[in-house]
């Protein structure tokens, strides 16, 4: 099964990896270990999941704007997502973090079409052309 989803480019680039999907916002500053890329917040549904080389699909970031530097730290430590998609809104933390880290970022045109995706799916985010290609593994 291959599906294409239209997206709006925020930060250009192309990234590929397994899908890490959550319907909950994420706080990059306090919920993600910037040395390992693993979600460390015990109250988040992604607890224990690595963001390394993934396509992270989530609604938006919450918390301090310093979270942008956490995204940059993930990239600097080699444990960042390959691409990020926001399903509800692109917040300043995610946008600026992706911009300084060079991580492709897009927003879905219709966010609910990505519900239910899991790590059984791989994807290629082509933010330059506004598309997400999803393939079931």
C-alpha angles and dihedrals in degrees: 000000000000120000131180122212123193116232138178115243116238101159116015127235143084126266135173136194148102116315119255106191131184133164090208128086117252130220106214093191100054105015104050127061103229092203097055104020090231121138105244103181107112091205094056122091090229094060109149094011119128118227092197113129092350135126101241113209115188139138100251143307124272132196134041124357085238084081086084088068089049089058088050090049090052089055093044090052093049094243102101128121114265089229140355132216124191114206101192109023139343107239126202093249094058094039096050093041092052091045095054092040096045094236116151111246130188140164122225117241090219110021100192092066089077096054116126098025115142140175087285084083131071124199145189115215112203100184091173091066097029099244140125117199111202123196126182111229 
